[in-house]
Amino acid sequence: MTAPRVWTRVVIVPALLLALAACAKNGERAQEAGAVAADAAVASPEGAFLAYEHDVQVQLEAAQIAPRIQQVAQACQNAKFGECAVLQVDQRSGEQPSGEVKVRIAPKGVESLIGLAGEGGTLQARNTRAEDLAQQVADTALTKARLEKEHARLLSYQDRGDLKIEDLMAITTRLSEIEAGVEQATKDAAQQRRRIDTQLVTMHFDTTSGQRSRSEIGEALSESGSILSTSVAFLIRAAAALLPVAVLALIAAWGVRAWWRRRRRKP
């Protein structure tokens, strides 16, 4: 074995293997960093009261749409990517199948679920927006605190022994109103907390542009027969409607011509 070949096997080959391994590790780190950055991009900052909503447009082959809708819905129901609730599933078949899945999911599972929805297809469009609920949360907390304070004060009045019957009845009525208000404020606070802690994701599924074009051409061809028959029927109706008018016009023209000839023959 010559010296150059030995040098190639001993030095260059191991160096190439090390370089490839380093590139693979860097690629894995980049993917992990990208996933972390994606999760961080949709997570509400600490102390903020942001309610995130995502709208995603996914293009798939027609045969993949129905199974993918079921797959996404089942992944949510089984909490595959974290806490998740299916809010709506809409599926339309035909030559141009389409569908929609709406879920509310924990922030850490948003990107994974969207990735599952677009697997093997094209993520055509995505819109992410957030509503600031800070003022609503503060107003609800203030209302609840005020009602609870008034409730406690009325309870102390109710324990007095010198109250008149009408005053006691008025206090009892007001206590019932306050309790209903506190219950509603508690429900509002829970709904606000749910919107902050989870995110609304709506995934729209549609066929690819090529399939839509072919489907539109096929639909146009299939409709050409009915369009032609409709046009012929229209012409027949028009001819039938104009026939009496044409006959009357011919008779009138013949009469005018005959009158004109007689007039010209007179000396």
Buried (B, 14 or more C-beta within 10 A) or exposed (E): EEEEEEEEEEEEEEEEEEEEEEEEEEEEEEEEEEEEEBBEEBBBEEEEBBBBBBBBBBBBBBEBBBEBBBBBBEBBEEEBBBBBEBEEBEBEEEBBBBBBBBBBBBBBBBBBBBEBBBBEBEBBEEEBEBEEBEEBBEBBBEBBEBBBEBBEEBEEEEEEEEBEEEEEEEBEEBBEEBEEBBEBBEEBBEEBBEBBEBBBBBBBBBBBEEBBEBBEEEEEEEEEEEEEEEEEEEEEEEEEEEEEEEEEEEEEEEEEEEEEEEEEEEE
